Amino acid sequence: MAEIIVTNAFVQEWKRDSNESNPDWGMKVVEHHQKKEGDGWVTVGRIYFTVKSGWDVKIDFRNFKKGGRVRIAGKLVTESREYEGKTYNTLTIKATSVDVVQAGNIVTGK
């Protein structure tokens, strides 16, 4: 397991095309990768993560809303699951902390 800090991720909806809030045990986030092109920035890639509480850490993920910016620290693991005979892998962060990021400032959100 690798240590990871994601400094600028955005909270995603828990289920696609749903307004359902996050469960208390996890959330999904996306980290955008951009490059400067001319006078603006262009998204060149995205990494999607599932975030869950790390071992012996209590985080209530219902506090984080879709579109919110967060900073996450923890350990990166790969979780596998099978569905209809296929294996799917998910990048999961076992978070030790999750903080809300607001206009360059970090507000503790644990």
C-alpha positions as CSV (number, residue, x, y, z in Angstrom):
1,M,0.0,0.0,0.0
2,A,1.3,3.4,-1.0
3,E,0.9,6.6,1.0
4,I,-1.1,9.1,-1.0
5,I,-2.2,12.7,-0.7
6,V,-4.8,14.0,-3.1
7,T,-4.8,17.8,-2.8
8,N,-7.6,18.8,-5.1
9,A,-10.3,16.3,-5.6
10,F,-14.0,16.8,-6.3
11,V,-16.8,14.8,-4.6
12,Q,-18.8,12.8,-7.1
13,E,-22.3,11.4,-6.9
14,W,-22.4,8.0,-5.1
15,K,-24.5,6.4,-7.8
16,R,-24.5,7.6,-11.4
17,D,-27.5,9.8,-12.3
18,S,-28.7,9.9,-8.7
19,N,-29.1,12.6,-6.1
20,E,-28.5,10.0,-3.4
21,S,-26.1,11.3,-0.8
22,N,-22.9,9.4,0.2
23,P,-23.2,6.5,2.7
24,D,-21.5,7.2,6.0
25,W,-18.7,4.7,5.1
26,G,-17.5,6.0,1.8
27,M,-17.6,8.5,-1.1
28,K,-16.4,8.7,-4.7
29,V,-14.1,11.5,-5.9
30,V,-12.4,12.6,-9.1
31,E,-9.0,14.3,-9.5
32,H,-8.6,16.3,-12.7
33,H,-5.3,16.6,-14.5
34,Q,-4.9,19.7,-16.6
35,K,-2.4,21.5,-18.7
36,K,-2.1,25.1,-19.8
37,E,-3.1,25.6,-23.4
38,G,-3.1,29.2,-24.7
39,D,-4.9,31.4,-22.2
40,G,-6.8,28.6,-20.5
41,W,-6.5,25.2,-18.9
42,V,-7.5,21.9,-20.6
43,T,-8.4,18.7,-18.8
44,V,-6.1,15.9,-20.2
45,G,-7.1,13.2,-17.8
46,R,-9.0,12.1,-14.7
47,I,-8.5,9.6,-11.9
48,Y,-11.5,8.3,-10.0
49,F,-11.1,7.0,-6.5
50,T,-13.4,5.4,-3.9
51,V,-12.6,6.8,-0.5
52,K,-13.3,4.8,2.7
53,S,-12.2,5.4,6.3
54,G,-8.8,4.0,7.1
55,W,-8.3,1.4,9.8
56,D,-9.2,2.8,13.3
57,V,-10.4,6.1,11.7
58,K,-14.0,7.4,11.9
59,I,-15.1,9.7,9.0
60,D,-18.7,10.4,8.3
61,F,-18.8,10.8,4.5
62,R,-22.4,12.1,4.5
63,N,-20.8,15.5,5.4
64,F,-19.3,15.8,1.9
65,K,-21.6,17.0,-0.9
66,K,-21.3,16.5,-4.7
67,G,-19.1,19.1,-6.3
68,G,-17.3,19.9,-3.1
69,R,-13.4,20.2,-3.2
70,V,-11.5,17.9,-0.7
71,R,-8.0,17.1,0.3
72,I,-7.5,13.4,1.2
73,A,-4.6,11.7,2.9
74,G,-4.3,7.9,3.4
75,K,-3.1,4.7,1.8
76,L,-3.9,3.7,-1.8
77,V,-5.2,0.1,-2.3
78,T,-6.7,-1.8,-5.2
79,E,-10.0,-3.6,-4.4
80,S,-11.3,-6.3,-6.8
81,R,-14.8,-7.5,-7.3
82,E,-16.4,-9.9,-9.7
83,Y,-19.6,-9.3,-11.7
84,E,-21.1,-11.6,-14.3
85,G,-17.8,-13.4,-14.7
86,K,-15.6,-10.3,-15.1
87,T,-13.2,-8.9,-12.5
88,Y,-13.3,-5.2,-11.8
89,N,-10.6,-3.3,-9.9
90,T,-11.2,-0.1,-8.0
91,L,-8.6,2.4,-6.8
92,T,-9.5,3.0,-3.1
93,I,-8.0,5.4,-0.7
94,K,-8.2,4.2,3.0
95,A,-8.3,7.8,4.4
96,T,-6.7,8.9,7.6
97,S,-8.1,12.4,6.9
98,V,-10.4,14.2,4.6
99,D,-10.6,18.0,4.6
100,V,-12.8,20.5,2.7
101,V,-10.8,22.9,0.5
102,Q,-12.3,26.3,0.1
103,A,-10.6,29.0,-2.1
104,G,-7.0,28.0,-1.2
105,N,-7.8,27.2,2.5
106,I,-8.2,23.8,4.1
107,V,-11.1,23.4,6.6
108,T,-10.9,20.2,8.7
109,G,-13.9,18.0,7.8
110,K,-13.3,14.8,9.7
